[in-house]
Amino acid sequence: MKFVTVYARVLGLLKPDRGIAIALAAANLGVMGFQFAEPVLFGKVINLLSRSDNMTGRHVMGGAEKLLAIWAVIGLCGIGANILLAMQAEKLAHRNRLRAMQKFFKHVLSLPPSFHHDRQSGRLLKMMLSGADGLFWMWLSFFREHLATFLATIILLPLTIILNWQLALALIFLVTVFCTFTVLVISNTETAQRQVEGFHSALAGTAQDTLANVLVVQAFTRLSAEAANFRRTGDMVLRRQIPVLNWWAVLSVVTSAASTITVMTIFLIGTILHLRGAASIGAIVSFMGFAMLLIGRLTGAMGFVSRLFMQMPCLVEFFSVMDAQTTIREAAGAKCLNVRAGEVKFENICFGYVPGVPTIQNISFTAHAGSVVALVGETGAGKSSTMALLQRFWDASSGSISIDGQDIRDVTLESLRGAIGVVFQDAMLFNRSIRDNLMVGKPSASEAELLKACRMAEALDFILAQPQGFETIIGERGVNLSGGQRQRLAIARAILKDAPILVLDEATSALDAATEARVNRALRALMVGRTCFVIAHRLSTIRHADDILVFDNGRIVERGNFQQLLARRGNFAALVETQLVLGAAA
């Protein structure tokens, strides 16, 4: 049963704390054992009092004192076990909740772009938080309250046969009916609740997508439309949730009635047995105590099971992400990349995002150490995909890529990506301080290195002009800075990384001419002494490239330097002429 499998896995996450978990389970068994002992002792006291007419006062008092002493010891032991549960269960739940979140977060960050392209970040965040909260609540409730109930039902309830088998069978039958009805409710609502959680995830994704584009919403007067879209998704959640809630309302009514029905049944059967001489008054009182204890605990347990069931779709989503496998695997025994000169070679590379639909076909070229290689062509020609393969965000379907003779599939991902600096078209900055964003390039950088990188990137002046200098928080994706400032920070970050291979992916395409001139000066400082790949639509920026590769439909159709390609009057010359015409028209 999927329900059991999921929650067995939830408990399996406690393996690092299995010693504490076992101690808590033992404490739960103790708590339930002590609670079960109380009705037995109470029944013995009742029997003692009922026989008092045939006993001397001293015998009655002596017997009562012994029973009360035993009762006091059991009560103190129960208090001690409850203290252990209260102190340790919450610590265990909090500690493992954070551990599960950290594991989820690290795993998601390790997954390749192919995974993230299919999922909204808002939905992933919702899965992490909802899943971790569900895990925390389950561990806490299970060990602090409800494990004792399950242990009592499975272990202690059958032992009541020793006291009186007729009353025990009646109690076991009533508890079995109660549990069976609960299972039927779960089986009838499982699919519907899974659909509800799917809509909850969609709701989170819709909210994240809209909030991330709030300027578009306001500029295109989409406020009412987006709010209506959000409301429609919320209405779908409610429509599918109500039938589930109806089923659980019925269970709640049955649960409330179960206590009364059970006590009355035990009393009725016990009275008949007593009249036949088959049950003492104390036994009847004990079993009524068992019934009230068990039904009371089972009522709480059914609420626990109800919430477990409600939480299951969240946990299934949580585990589905945790089970997602990366398509980019390191080879067994992969070694660290050793960059000696920085020569990069592509040999017969083919690749497609969709099987059977090629994006890159038979790409072969060599970027010599310290050279600047430009990749040009129309949008979708395969330029960025080629550079993504160099960083192993995807793997080629055939062919090989090597750096200084080392196949990139034979080296560790960390050493490969550590050897490549990247400046993206979008600066991709964190909502942190300027210093924190720069230190991404080199966490161990000294203050002198930081200042030097910023100076080379022509970013130092505007950084020092900020309200708090390097400690200024720049907002989400650097929204508090201009486009040119963001890009110069990205360049400073790459300079600080000091990688021997550099990829400039449309690093200046979104900038105005004046800002582009400043950024280009910073880029030229960054490119010195490195093997550089420049992806550019503005062909003026690659005039001094050592080698220009012209892409068309996933193939390299021309190569050479700027003047050579112009002289050929081919694809590159046509691109240049088009840009000149458009520039003149502008």
N, C-alpha and C positions, 0 to 999 in steps of 0.2 A: 504494500500500500504506500502510495507516494507520501502521504501524511507522515507515516512512521519513518520512512527513509529520510525525509527532510530533517525531522527533529532528532533523529539519531546522529545526523551530521552536525546539527547545532551543538549537541553535547560533545561530539568528537572534537570540536574546536577548543575544548577545555583541556586538551591533552597536556599542555605545559603546566597546568595547575591540577593535574589529576590527583595528587596527594591531598590537596585541600578539598577537592570535589568528593573524594572517598570519605574524608572525615565528615563532611557535611551530610553525606548520605547516611553514615552511621549515626550522626546526631539526630537526623530525621527519624530513623528507625527507633532510636531511643525515646524521642518525644512521643511518637505514636504508641510505643509500648507502655510508657508511663501513663498516657491518657487512657489506654485500654484497661490498665490495671485499676484505675479509679472506680469504674462501675462495678468491677468484680469485688473490690473491697467494700464498696457501699452495699452491695448485695449481701455480703457476709455479715456486715453490721446489722442489716435488716433481719437476717435469719437469727442472729444472736439475740436481738431484741424480741423477736417473735417467740423465742423459746424461753424468754426470761421468767415466765410463770413457773416453769419447772426447774429453775436454777436459783442458786443463792445469789444475793447481791454481790458478794465478793467475786464469784465466778464470772458474773456478767461484767463487772468493772474490769476485772483482770483481762478478760478476752477483748473487751472494747479498747483498753489501753494498748494492747499489743497491735491490734488492727490500726489504731490511730497513729501509733509510732511508725508502723510500716508505711502508712499513707503519707506521713510527714516526710519520710526519707525519699519516697517516690516523688513527692511534690518538689522537694529541693533538687533532686536529680533532673526533673523536667525543666525547672527554672534554669539550671546550669546549661542544659542542652539548648534551650531557647536563646540564652545569651550568646552561646557559640554561633548559632545560626544567624542571629541579628548582626553580630560583629563581622563575621567572615563572608556571608553570602553577598552583601553589598560590595565589599571590597573586591571579591572575585568577579562580580558582574561588571563593575566599573573598569577594572584592569583589562578584562578580556574584550570589552566593548571598544576601548581605545586600540587594543591590539588588532581587532578585526578591521577597524577603520583604516589603520595604518597599512595593513596588508592589502586591503582593497585598493587604497589610493596608490600604493607603490606598484601594484599589478597593472592598474589601468594606465599609469604613466609609461609602463614598459611595453604596452601593446602598440603595434604599428599604426600608421595613418589609415590603413584599410579598415581597421576596427573603428576608429574615431569618425571616419567619414560617414559611417552608417548610423551613428548615434549622436543625439544632442547632448551637450555637456550638462544641461539642466536635468535631463532624465538620469544621467549617470550620477549626478550629485544627489538627486532624490533617492536613487537606489542605494547609495552608500549610507545616507543618513537614516532612511526608513529601515534598511536592513540592520544597521548597527543598533538602532533603538529597539527593534524587535528582538534582537539577540540579548540585549541588556535586560529588557523586561522579562524575557523568558527565563534566563538564568536566575535572576533575582527572585521571581515568583516561585519558580520550581524548587529551588533549594531552601527558601525561607518559609514557604507555606505548603506547597502542594505535593512534594515528593512524599511527605509523611502520609498523605491521604492515599496515594497509590500503593505505598508499602503496606498500609493497613488493610486495604482492599484485597491485595494479592496474598499477603502473608498472614496477617493477624485475624482477618475475618474467618477464614477456614478453621482456625484454631478454636473458635468459639464452640465447635462441635463437642469439644471435651467437656464443656460446662453443661450443655443440654442440646442434644442433636436435633430434636424437633424444632426448638426455637431457632437454632442456628440455621437450619435449612430454610425456614421461613424468611429469616433476615437475608440470607444469601440470595434467595429467589427474588425478593423485592429489590435488592441492590442490582442484580443482574438485569431486571426489567428496566430499571432507571438508566443504566449504562447503555443498554441496547437502543433505547429510544434516542439517546444522545448521538450514538453512532449513525443512526438513520438520518437525523437532522444534518449531520456533517456531510454525509454522502449525497444528500439532496441539494446542498447549497455550495458544494466545492467549486463546480464549474462557474457558477454565477459570480462567486467572490473573486475568482481569478480574473474574470472580465472586468470587474469593478476596479481591481488594482491596475489593470492595463490602462483603464481610462484615467486613473489617478496619475499614472506616469505620463500619459498624454497631456494631462492638465499642466503638470510641471514643465514639460517640454514646450508647450504653447506659451506659458508665462515667460520662460527663459528666452525664447526666440523673440517675443514681442519686446521685452525689456531691453534686450541687447540691441534692438533697432528702434529705440524710443524716438530718435530724431526723425526717422522716416515716418513713424506713426503720426507725429505732430505735423511734419511738413506736408504730408499728403492727407491730413485731416482724417486719419483712420481710427481715432479714439473710439467712436461708437461701434464701428465695425469690429475692431479687435476685442472690445469688451463683450460684444454680442457673441463672437466666436468662443471666447472663454466661457461665457454663460452656457452656450449650447453643450460644450464638453461637460460642464458641471451638471447640467440636466441629465445627460446620459449616465453619469455616475450615479445620480440619485435614482433614476428609473431602474437601474440594475441592482442597486443596494436595497431598495425597499422589500422585494421578495425575500431576500436573505434575512433582513431584520424581522420580517413576519414569522419566519421559521423559528428564529431564536427567541421571539416573544412567546411563541407556543411552548418552547422548551422551558422558558422562565416560569410560566404558569405551572407546568408539570412539576418543575423543581420545587416550587413553593408548596404545592399540594402533597408532594412526596413525603415530607416530614410527618405531616398529620396522618396520612394514610398508613405509613409504616408503624408509627407509635400505636395507633388504634389496632392494627392487625396483630402486632406483638402482644398487646394487652389482651385482646380477645382470645388468641391461641393460648397464651400463658394462663389465662383464667380457666379455660377448659382443661388444660393439662394439670393445673393445680387441684382442681376438683377431682381429678382422677388419681391424684397422688403422684403425678409424673414430673412436677416442677414445683420448686419451693417459691415462696414469695420473694426471697432474695434473688433467685435466678430470674424471675420476671422483671424485677427492678433493674438488675444488671443488663438484661437484654434491651430494656427500654432505654437505658443509658447508652448502650452500644448503638442503638438505632438513631437516637438523637445526635450522638457524636458523629456517626458515619454520614448520615444524611446532611447534617450541617456542613461537614467538610466536603462532601460530594457536591453540594450546592455551590460552594466556592470553587471546587475543582471544575465544575461544568462551565463556570464563568471563565476560568483559566483556559479550558479546552476551546471554548468559544473564541477567545482572543487568539489562541494559538492558530486556530483555523483562519481567522481574519488576517493574521500576520503571514500566513504561509505564502501567498503570492509574492509578498515583498521579499521574503527569504529566498524563494525560487529565483526571482530576478537577481538578487544579490549573489547567489551561488552561480547563476548562469554567467555572470560577468567574471567571477573568480575562476570559472572553468574555461573561459575563453583562452584559446591557445594562440600564441604569436605565430605568424607565418614566417617570421624572420628568426631563424634558429642559428645559434653558434655551433660550429663543428666541434665534435668531441676532441678535446685537447687543443682547442684554439689558442694561438699564441698572440702576444701583443704585437701590434704593427710597429715595425722599425723603419721609420722614414729617414733615409740617408740623404737623398737628393730631392725627391718629390716628383719623380716621373710617374705619370698616370697613363695607363694604356687600356683602351676599350677594344675588345676583339670580338667581332661578329655578334654584337648584342641584339637580342630580340626580346620584346616585352609587350604585354597587353594587360590593361586593368581588367578587362572582361575576356575570358577564354574565347579564342577564335577571332577576336577583334584586335589586330595588332596596333600598338601605339608607337612602337619603335621597331624598325626592321633593319637588321644587318648593319648596325652602327660600328664602325672601326676607325679609331684615330689614336694618336699618341700626343699627349701634352708633355713636352720636355720640361725638365726641372727649371724653375724660375721663369717660365714663359707665360704669356697672357693669351688665353684661348677664348675667343668670343663665340657665342652661340646665338644665331639670329634666325629669324623666320617668322611667319605669321603665327597668331595665337593658335595653340593646339598642334603645332608642328612637331612637338616632342622635346623641346629644349629643357624645360623644367623637369620633365620625367627622366631625362638622361642624367641630370644632376641628382635627382632623388635616388636613382640606382647607385650612384657613386657613394652616397651616404647610407645605403642599405635600408632605406625606408620601405623599399620593395626589393625583390630579387628578380633578376632577369630570368626569362624562361629558357634562354640558351645563350652561349657565349660566356666570356669572362671579363672581369675588370681587375686590374692589378695596379698596385702602387709600389714602385721600386722592385718589381718582380714578384711581389707577394699578392696572391689572390685574396681579394677582400673577404671572400667567404671562409677563408682559413684563419682569419684573425678575429680577436674579440671585438664586439660592437663598441665597447667603451673606448678602446684604443683607436679604432677606425674613426669614430666621430670626434674623438679628442684631437685628431690630427687635421680636422677640417673646420675652418672658420666660415661662418655664413652671415651675410648681410641680406636680409629679405626685403622685398618690396614694402611690406608692412613691417615696421620696426619690431613689433611683437614685444612690448614692454609690460612688466608686471605693475600692479597697483601697489608699489612699494617706493622706497626712497630712491633717489638717483644713484646713491652709493650701492644699494642692494642690487639694482639692475646692472650696474657695471661689474660688480663682483661675480655675477653669473659667469662672466668670461674667465675669471681666475679668482676663486675664493681666497687664495692665499696671497693675493697681490698686496704689495706694500703701498704706503701713501705716495711715495715717489713714483712708483709704476703707474698708479692711478692718475696722478697729475700729468705724467708724460703722455699716457694714452689719450686723455682728454685734450691735451694741447695739440697732439698730432691730428686728432679728429676735428679740430677747430670748434670744440665744444666747451672749453674751459671758461671762456668769458661769460657765456649765457648761464652756465651752471652757477658760477660765483654770484651772478646777478639775481639768482632765485632767492626767495625770502629766507630759506634756511640752508642755502648752498647745497652741498651734497646730501643733506638729510631731508631735502624737500620731497614730499610725497607727490608723485606725478599723476595719480589717478588711473582709472582702469584703461589699459592699453596706452597710457601716456597722454590721456586726453587734455591734461593741463599744459601741454607743450605744443608748439607749432610742428608742422610736418617736418620741416628742416631740422628742428631741434631733436625730434624723435630719431630721425635718421642718423644724425651725428652721434647720438648716444649709442645707437646700434653699431656704428662704425667703431666708436671707442671701445665698446664691449668686445668686438672682434679683434681690435688691436691688442687689447689686454690678454686675450686668449693666446695670441702669438702662435697660431697654428701654421704649419708649413704649407698647407693647401688652403686656398680661399675660393669661396663661391659667392659671387655677387648676383643675386637673383632680382633683376629689375630694381636695383637699389636706388635709382634716381628718377624713375618714370613718373612718379606722382608729384614731383617738385617743380616749382617755377624756375625760370632761367637763372635768376640771381642766386637762389638757394642752391640750385643744381651746381653752379660754378663752385660754390664753397664746399659742397659735399664732394664734388669730384676731386678737389685738391686734397681733401682728407682721404679719399679712396686711393689716390696715387701714392700717398704716404704709406697706406696700409699694404699696397700691392708689392712694394719693393722687396725683392729677395724671396718671393713666394710663387708657387705655381698657382696661377689664377684662372678661374673660369668666370666669364662675364656673360650673363644673359641680358640682352638689351633690345628694346624696340627703337630707342633713339640711337640711330646708327652713328651719329656724330660722337657718341661717347666711346666708341670702340675703334676710332680711327688709327690708334697707335698699337692695336693688338698684333701680336706676332702671327697668329693664325686665326682666321675667321671661318667657322663652319656654318654653312647655310642649310637649314633644315626645311624640308617640305614633305608633308604626309609621313612623318616618322623616319625619313631617310636623309642622309647628307647628300645634297645634290651639287654643292660647290664647296671649295675650300681654297684658301690663299690669304694674302694680306689685303688691305683695303684697296690699294691701287691696282693690284692684279685682278681682283674681282670686278672692279669698275671697268677695266679694260676688256673683260670678257663679254660685257653687255648681256649678262644672263640674269638669273633671279635676283642676285644681290643688287645689281645695277638698277633693276626695276624697282626694288624696295627703296633705294636711295632717291631715285627720281620721284617716286610717289610722295616721299616725305618732303622733298624740296617743293613740290607743287602745293602740298597741303600747308607747308610753312609760309609760302608766298601768299596763298589765299587768306591765311589767318592774319 
